[in-house]
Amino acid sequence: MLRSEFYYDLPEELIAQEPVEPRDASRLLTLDKRTGRLTDGTFRDVRELLRPGDCLVLNDSRVLPARLLGHRAATGAQVELLLLTPHGTDTWEVLAGPGRRAKPGDELVFGEGLLRATVLEILEGGNRLVRFAYEGNFYETLEKIGQMPLPPYIKKRLEDGERYQTVYARERGSAAAPTAGLHFTPALLDEIRAMGVEIAFVTLHVGLGTFRPVKEEEITAHRMHAEHYELSVETADVINRTRARGGRVIAVGTTSCRTLESVGLTDGLVQPAEGWTSIFIYPGYTFQVLDGLITNFHLPESTLIMLVSAFAGYENTMEAYRHAVAEKYRFFSFGDAMAIL
């Protein structure tokens, strides 16, 4: 298929600049993937879509305040780092800007000296490898001086960084939020559990590659980025138990979906695993684990809308997006949600 087949026209005013309050007051578009039927509602309606014996799979990755603003120790010139991937203790692959101000050997200062970095090398593609120095705990230092790495299409300042975290976020490591989960509240999750729906957690640390555009016109030529995931023995047991009793496995977000499909077996079961996945799901893919998907609305021509099209069907997906635009749903990270069952 061609990249251009996944384009849709989106007015800029529909790109959500801030989250709604409360979290579960966002809108929910439900798509029946068998019939193509669309139903408008609010996110709280998700309870009506679930059945006792189902399993809801959530990504518990926590977003790092990974944007660091500082200066070169030698000249005072401003510099910005965006943490991408850890490479052992205190060494990280980062995106640096302006790039010419982060050369091997440069010493960088952040938070009035609370955090210092030495540029070790320039990697293929222009990213830097840096080694940090600090007193105490690295992540606690980062919480003090780092900023949330909001997507480039969000221009409004976020006053409360916790609104870019899910209420169940606990495993530090993401450079972007698993945004489908932002709609859940603790009370809503408790109500879902009380219905007899099991809730299981996976961890997939979202990388900035999630925002990388597909440049090749033939989508099969796109090279997918890799992200680290973990699926525990406990979660595997819950999912396999759900499958055995005939319940549905419903992923919250494309990250949970990619994790499940990365470890799925041909009989629909999963196995505990940890590693890196670069799975690229697009129309024609045969799903092994997924029965349902709750997700936000994604960028035109992105790998994420391609994944949704693979699960819901291409025509169903594009019609749902046309409907969402016409009905003025809010799009992207802080936007509304879609449930596909």
C-alpha positions in Angstrom: 0.0 0.0 0.0 1.0 3.6 -0.5 1.6 6.1 2.3 -0.7 8.6 0.6 -3.6 6.2 1.0 -3.5 7.0 4.8 -3.8 10.8 4.4 -6.8 12.7 5.7 -7.4 16.4 5.9 -7.4 17.7 9.5 -8.1 21.3 10.4 -5.5 22.6 12.7 -8.1 23.7 15.3 -8.9 20.0 16.0 -5.4 19.3 17.3 -6.0 19.2 21.1 -3.6 21.6 22.9 -4.6 20.6 26.5 -6.3 17.6 28.2 -10.0 17.7 29.2 -11.0 17.6 32.8 -11.9 15.1 34.2 -9.9 12.6 32.2 -12.8 10.4 31.4 -14.9 13.3 30.1 -13.2 13.0 26.7 -15.3 11.7 23.8 -15.3 8.1 22.6 -16.0 7.0 19.0 -16.9 3.3 18.9 -16.3 1.3 15.7 -17.7 -2.1 15.1 -15.0 -3.6 12.9 -17.4 -6.2 11.5 -20.1 -3.9 10.3 -18.4 -0.5 10.2 -21.0 1.0 12.5 -19.9 4.1 14.3 -21.3 5.3 17.7 -20.6 8.6 19.4 -20.3 8.8 23.1 -18.0 9.7 26.0 -15.1 7.8 27.4 -17.1 6.7 30.5 -19.1 4.6 28.0 -16.2 2.2 27.7 -17.8 0.3 30.6 -20.7 -0.6 28.4 -18.3 -2.1 25.8 -16.6 -4.5 28.2 -17.9 -7.9 29.5 -17.1 -10.0 32.5 -14.2 -12.2 31.7 -12.5 -9.7 29.4 -8.9 -8.5 29.9 -7.8 -4.9 29.5 -4.1 -4.6 28.8 -2.5 -1.3 29.8 1.1 0.1 29.3 2.5 1.2 32.6 5.5 3.1 31.2 6.1 6.5 32.8 7.3 9.5 30.8 10.6 10.9 31.8 11.0 14.7 32.1 13.5 14.1 29.3 13.9 17.6 27.9 17.0 19.3 29.4 17.8 23.0 28.9 21.3 24.1 29.7 24.6 25.6 28.3 28.1 24.7 27.3 30.5 25.1 30.2 33.2 26.6 28.0 31.2 29.3 26.2 27.8 29.6 27.9 26.0 28.9 24.6 22.6 27.5 25.1 22.1 23.8 24.4 19.1 21.4 24.7 19.2 17.6 25.1 16.3 15.2 24.7 17.0 11.8 26.4 16.3 8.9 24.1 17.8 5.6 25.2 20.0 4.5 28.1 23.3 2.9 27.2 24.4 1.5 30.5 24.9 3.4 33.8 24.7 7.2 33.3 25.3 7.0 29.6 22.4 8.0 27.3 21.8 8.4 23.6 20.3 11.9 23.2 19.0 14.3 20.6 21.0 17.5 20.9 20.2 21.0 19.6 21.6 23.1 18.2 23.7 20.1 17.0 26.9 22.1 16.4 27.0 23.0 20.0 27.4 19.4 21.2 30.7 18.1 20.0 32.7 15.2 21.5 34.5 16.4 24.6 32.1 19.3 25.3 31.0 19.7 28.9 27.3 20.7 29.3 25.6 22.1 32.4 22.0 21.8 33.5 20.0 23.0 36.5 22.8 25.3 37.7 25.1 22.4 38.0 22.8 19.8 39.5 23.4 17.8 36.3 26.4 17.8 34.0 27.1 15.9 30.8 30.1 15.1 28.7 29.6 14.5 25.0 31.3 11.2 24.2 30.6 10.7 20.4 28.3 11.6 17.5 26.3 8.6 16.5 25.0 7.6 13.0 22.0 9.9 12.2 23.4 12.8 14.3 22.3 11.7 17.8 24.9 12.1 20.6 26.1 9.7 23.2 26.6 11.6 26.5 27.7 10.6 30.0 26.0 12.3 33.0 27.5 13.3 36.3 25.4 14.2 39.4 25.0 13.7 43.1 22.3 11.4 44.5 19.8 9.7 42.2 19.7 10.5 38.5 15.9 10.2 38.1 15.2 12.4 41.1 17.6 15.0 39.7 15.8 14.7 36.4 12.4 15.3 38.1 13.8 18.5 39.5 15.2 20.1 36.4 13.8 18.3 33.4 10.7 19.2 31.3 8.1 17.0 29.7 8.9 16.3 26.1 5.6 17.2 24.6 4.9 16.4 20.9 5.8 19.2 18.5 2.2 19.8 17.6 1.3 20.8 21.1 2.2 24.5 21.4 0.5 25.3 24.7 2.5 25.0 27.9 1.5 22.2 30.2 1.1 23.4 33.8 0.8 20.0 35.4 3.3 17.4 34.1 1.2 14.6 35.6 -1.5 15.2 33.0 0.9 13.8 30.5 1.2 10.6 32.6 -1.4 7.9 32.9 -2.8 7.4 36.5 -1.1 4.0 36.5 2.3 5.0 35.1 5.1 3.5 37.2 8.0 2.2 35.1 10.2 5.1 34.1 11.6 5.2 30.5 9.3 6.8 27.9 10.0 9.8 25.8 6.3 10.2 25.0 3.1 9.1 26.8 1.1 6.0 25.8 -1.8 8.5 25.3 -4.8 6.1 25.0 -4.4 5.5 28.7 -4.7 9.2 29.6 -8.5 8.9 29.6 -8.7 6.5 32.6 -9.2 7.6 36.2 -8.7 5.4 39.3 -12.4 5.4 39.9 -13.1 4.2 36.3 -10.5 1.4 36.6 -12.1 0.3 39.9 -15.5 0.2 38.3 -14.1 -1.9 35.4 -12.5 -4.4 37.8 -15.8 -4.6 39.8 -17.5 -5.7 36.5 -15.3 -8.8 36.4 -12.8 -7.5 33.9 -9.2 -8.3 34.6 -6.6 -5.6 34.2 -3.0 -6.5 33.2 0.0 -4.4 32.6 2.8 -4.5 30.0 5.7 -2.1 29.7 6.8 -0.6 26.4 8.9 2.5 26.6 7.7 4.9 23.9 10.5 6.4 21.8 10.5 9.6 19.8 10.4 7.4 16.7 6.7 7.2 17.3 6.6 10.7 15.8 8.9 9.9 12.9 7.1 10.3 9.6 6.8 7.6 7.0 8.9 9.1 4.1 8.8 6.2 1.7 5.7 6.1 -0.6 5.6 2.3 -0.5 5.0 1.7 3.2 6.7 -1.7 3.2 10.0 0.2 2.6 9.6 2.1 6.0 12.1 1.1 8.6 10.4 0.9 12.0 12.2 2.2 15.2 12.8 -0.2 18.0 11.4 0.2 21.5 12.1 -1.8 24.7 9.2 -3.9 26.2 8.5 -6.3 29.0 5.6 -8.7 29.5 5.7 -10.4 32.9 4.8 -13.9 34.0 1.8 -12.5 35.9 0.5 -10.6 32.8 1.0 -13.7 30.6 -1.0 -15.8 33.0 -3.9 -13.3 33.0 -4.0 -13.1 29.2 -3.8 -16.8 28.7 -6.4 -17.4 31.4 -8.7 -14.9 29.6 -8.1 -16.7 26.3 -8.9 -20.1 27.9 -12.3 -19.0 29.2 -13.3 -17.3 26.0 -12.8 -13.7 27.1 -11.5 -10.9 24.9 -8.1 -9.4 25.1 -8.4 -5.6 24.6 -5.3 -3.4 24.3 -5.3 0.1 25.5 -3.1 1.9 23.0 -0.9 1.0 20.0 2.0 0.4 22.4 0.2 -2.3 24.3 -0.9 -3.8 21.0 2.6 -3.9 19.6 3.9 -5.5 22.8 1.2 -8.2 22.7 1.7 -9.0 19.0 5.5 -9.1 19.5 5.2 -12.0 22.0 2.0 -13.6 20.7 2.0 -17.3 19.7 0.0 -18.7 16.8 -2.7 -20.1 19.1 -3.5 -16.6 20.6 -1.5 -17.2 23.8 1.4 -15.1 25.0 4.7 -15.9 26.8 6.7 -13.8 29.2 9.4 -11.9 27.4 11.6 -8.8 27.6 13.5 -7.2 24.7 13.3 -4.8 21.8 10.5 -4.8 19.2 10.5 -3.1 15.8 7.2 -4.7 14.7 5.5 -2.8 12.0 1.8 -3.5 11.7 -0.1 -2.5 8.6 -3.0 -3.8 6.5 -2.5 -7.5 5.7 -1.1 -8.3 9.1 -2.7 -11.3 10.9 -3.3 -10.5 14.6 -2.4 -13.3 17.0 -3.6 -11.9 20.3 -5.8 -8.8 20.0 -9.6 -8.8 20.1 -10.1 -5.1 20.7 -8.2 -1.8 20.7 -8.7 1.5 22.5 -6.7 4.2 20.9 -6.5 7.9 20.2 -6.7 9.5 16.8 -3.4 9.5 15.0 -1.5 11.7 12.5 -2.1 11.3 8.8 0.2 8.9 7.0 1.7 7.7 10.3 2.6 4.1 11.3 -0.1 4.3 14.0 -3.0 4.9 11.6 -1.6 2.1 9.5 -1.8 -0.2 12.6 -5.4 0.9 13.3 -6.2 0.2 9.7 -4.8 -3.3 9.9 -7.0 -4.1 12.9 -10.2 -2.3 12.0 -10.0 -2.6 8.2 -8.8 0.2 5.9 -12.2 1.5 4.7 -13.6 1.3 8.2 -10.7 3.3 9.6 -10.7 6.1 7.0 -14.5 6.5 7.3 -14.1 6.7 11.1 -11.6 9.4 10.7 -13.7 11.3 8.2 -16.6 11.1 10.7 -14.4 12.3 13.6 -13.3 15.3 11.6 -16.9 16.1 10.6 -18.0 15.8 14.2 -15.1 17.9 15.5 -13.5 15.3 17.7 -10.2 16.4 19.3 -7.1 14.8 17.8 -3.7 13.4 18.8 -2.1 13.1 22.3 -4.5 15.2 24.4 -7.4 14.4 22.1 -10.4 12.0 22.2 -10.4 8.2 21.8 -11.7 5.5 19.6 -12.7 1.9 20.7 -12.5 -0.8 18.0 -14.3 -4.1 18.8 
